[in-house]
Amino acid sequence: MTKRNLLICFDAFGTLFKPKRPVEEQYAAVAHKFGLGLNSDGTTQFDSADVRASFRKAFKDSAREFPNYGRAVGMGATVWWTQVCAPYQRPAGDTSTSIDPFISFHPVQATPQDS
């Protein structure tokens, strides 16, 4: 009889790993830093609360459509998360822009760190 391996994963986010600022604040700040969501007068079109609400909806929609990170359809976690996060990486309404999965998955890491 072949032994089966067992993998146990723990979610350490918010316990062992804590971001300096809430993730939605970082997403909004990075978007604004690169001119996304800014009006011509410099005011913002969205804030961190908007990002949080949109992300929750996108996460729920993706989890419902492709449960278990899309495993049943061979999607995989990286593609699944890209689908969830990609709308935040392009101007509103622009669906033609190709999104790099690394930037979509790690947008804050791809920008200069705040001091």
N, C-alpha and C positions, 0 to 999 in steps of 0.2 A: 504494500500500500504506500502510495506517494504522500509525503507530508505536504500540507498546504501552508503557505505563508499567511500570516495575519498582519495587517497593517492597521494601526490605530492612529488616527489623526486628532489633534486638538486645535481648537480655534483660540489662538493666543492674542488676537487683535482686541485691544481695549483692556487687556489684563497685563500680559508681559510686554506687549508692544503698544505704545500710545503715541499718536502723532502730536507734534507741538501744537498744531491748531486743528480743529475739525476738518475732515477731508473735504467737505463741501465748501468750506472757506478757501482752502487751497485751490480747488478746481476753479472757483469763481475768480480768485486773485490771478491765477495763471492766465485764464481766458482774457481777463481785462488787460493784463500786462501786454498781451499780444494783440490787443485791439478788438477782440471778439466781444460782442455785447455792449459796445460803446456807441452812444449817440454822437453826432457831430460836435455837440457842445461839451463832450467829455462826461456826461452823466451816463450811468449804467442802465442797461435794459433789464438786467436780472441781478439778483443777489444770492448769497449762499443759501437762503431759505428756498429760493426757486430751484437751485441746483439739487438740494436735498429732496424736494418733492418730486422733481423730474426723475432723479436717480431711483427713488423708491418705486415709482411707476414702471420704469424701464426694467428694473430688477424683477419685479413681480410678473410683468408681462413675459419676460424671457424665461423665468422659472416655470411659468404655466405652459408656455409653448414648447420649451425644450427642457424638461426636468432633468435633474442630476447632471447639470452642465452639458446637456446635449448628448449624453453618452449613447442613447438609443439610436441616434442618427450619425454617430461618429464625429460629432462636432468638436469635442474636446474643450477643456477649460479656457484655453487662450482665445480661441475663436468665440466662445460663448461670452467671455468678459469683454472682448472687443465689440461684440454686438451691443452689449449693455452700455459701454462707455463711449463708443464712437460718436454719437450725436453731440457730445460736449466738445469735440475736437474740430468741428467745422462750423462755419457761419450758419445761422438759422436758415433752414430751408434748402441748403446746399446738400444734395445727395450724390453729387457727381465726384466729390473729392475722394481720392483713395487714402485710406487711413493705415498707417504703419501700426501693426498690432502691438509693438513694444511701446510706442508713444501713447496709444490708447490705453494700454494696461497700466503704464507708469508715467502719466503726464507730468507729475510734479518732479520726478527724478530727471526728466529731460529738460529742465529749466534751471537757471541759476538759483542757488539756494538763498533764502532770505537770511539776512544777518541778524 
